[in-house]
Amino acid sequence: MTRINYEMVRLRLQKSVFLLNPNYQQPPQGEVIALGLNLRNKGEFFQNNSMANFIQCFQTRGGGAESPFSLEVETAALFSLSAPVPPGEHQAFIHQIFPQMVFPHTREYIAEITRRGGFPPLLLNLGLFQDQRKSDSGSATEFLGGSKWIH
């Protein structure tokens, strides 16, 4: 097995949509606000498997009058690899290695955008996403979960 070093050569915010719910009724001070969350990781290799594009998509789910806002964020990263990744190891990079490098940036942005929207920062923890689903193609993984925080 060849050791493969990797470097994130570009990171950019690809999409950010924050919409306040005009029908939302602010709860009394100290009450819990709950949101459904969806985190999706997808990626593809190119240039003879020595480069990879990776996208981490986050969005709130559910909605209705009880949801204070909807949020959709996509963070894109380009990775350079020191050696071609064997096809059998692509999934480990897309589902484990790349998300570990990109998630802290996505997490920080989400906390800041919710704070700027007038809410307590939404602090994501990977432990929030309990249900994991892999796509049929194997190039994407979706995590579902929820978050609760006090207003």
N, C-alpha and C positions, 0 to 999 in steps of 0.2 A: 504494500500500500504506500503510495506517494503522499508525502506531506504537502498540503496545499495551503499556502498563505493567501489571504485575501485583504483587500483594501477598499474602503468605500471612497470612490473618487468623486462622487457627486451626490448631493442630497438636496431635494427641493420639495417645497410644498406645491403639490400639483392641483389640489382643489380644496377649497374651504367655503362651506356654506353654513351659516349660523342664522336660523330663523326663530324669532320669538313667536310664541303662540299668543295671539291677541285675546283668546278666550280663557287663558289660564288665570286661575284665581290663586294669588299668593297665599300660602298657608300661614297660620300664625307663627310667630317667632318660636323656634325650637322644634318645629315639626319636621318630619322626614320627607324628603323629596326622592322619588324613585324613578329610575329610567331603565329601559331595556337597551342593551348594547350589542353591537355586532362588529367584530374585527375580522377582516379578511386579508390573508397574505397570498400573493401570487407572484410568480416570477418566470423568467425564461432565460436560457443561456444562448449565447451566440459567439461568433468569432472562434470557432472550433472549441467551444466550451471553456474559453479562457476569460470571458466577460459575461456579466449577468445583469439584467434589469430586474428590479424588485419593486413591487408596489404594495404598500400597506394601506388598506381602506378601513376607516372607522366610521360608523354611523350609529346614531340613536335609532331605536325602533319602537314600534308601538305608536303612541301619540294620543290624540284625543285631548279633551279639556284638562286632563290631569297631568299632561306633559308640559313643562314650562317652555321648552324649546326643542327644535330639531337641529342636529349637527351632523355634517358630513365632511370628513377630512380624508384626503389622499396624500400620502407621502411617498415620493419616488426616490429610489436610490440606484446608482450605477456602481457595480463592484468589478474590480479587476482581480483576477486570480493568477497566482504564480505558475500554475500548471493547469492543463485542461482537466476538468472534473469528469470522471467516468460517469456515463449515463446512469448507472445504478446508484450514484451518490447525489444526484440532483435534488431529490426530495429532502435529504438532510439539510442541505443549504437553504432551500426555499421554506421549509417548515420550522427550522430551528435556528440556524446560524444567522441568516440575514435578519429575521425578525428580532433577534436579541440585539442587533446593532441599530436597527431603525426605531424600535418601540420607544426607547427613552426620548427621542426627539418628538415623536407623535404624542406621547404622553404629556410632555411639557407644553406643547402647543395647545392641546385640548384644555389643560388646566388654565392656561392664560386666556384663551378665547372665552371660556365660560366666566372667568372672573371679570373680564372686560364687558361681558354681557349683563353684569349686575347680579350674578349668582355666585355662590361659593365655588371655588375651583373644583372642577371634576377631576379627582385624582384617580387615575386608572392603575389597577394592579392586575397583572396577568391572572391572579387567582380569581378575579371576578368572572372570567370567561371559562365556565365549567364544561359546557357542551361543545365538543369539537367535531367538525364534519369535514371530510376531504372530498374534493370534487372528483368526478369520474375520470378526468384527464390526469389527475394527480399533481397538476401545476398550481393548485390553490388549496388553501385550508381556511375554513371559516370557524370562528369561535363566537359562541353566543353566551350572553350573561346579562347581569343587571348590576346596577349601582344604586346605593342609597346614601344620601348625605343630608345633614341637618341644615335647615335654612336658618 
